[in-house]
Amino acid sequence: MVRELRIEVAEEHYEQLVLQARERNEDPTVYAGRVLAQELDRTRFLEGSALFLSTPGVREEFASRFGPQPGATASAA
């Protein structure tokens, strides 16, 4: 199911969005929708991860299986 969502952005942000869409040969509206959806998915993932790791014992179990330090390709969120 698709729902319509309207947002307002500052003129300079809109111009930047249009430029990025043109670089990718995409319609600005389609590009904006995709970027917004990706950011929402990322936010949900990070919130879910934080909730998972806050469960008692999970952080320690995870560290015992995979190590306490992030891997070389990990990036800070």
Phi, psi and omega in degrees: 000135180249135177239151179272138178227126179251134177229154176246136178231156178296153183304318181293324177292322179296317179298320178296319178299315179298317179298316179296321179295318179297321178300330181260006181055045180239156173292132181304323180292317179293317179299313180300318179298318180293316179297316179298316179297319178297318179294321177295318178297318180296317179298315178299318179298313181295319178295319178296320178297316179298318178296316179301312182288342178277351177293131183307128177087341184292315182301316181294317179297317179299313180296323180291329180276321190244356180097152184279346184254146176293154178289172183297333182264003181287147176234151179289139181263000000 
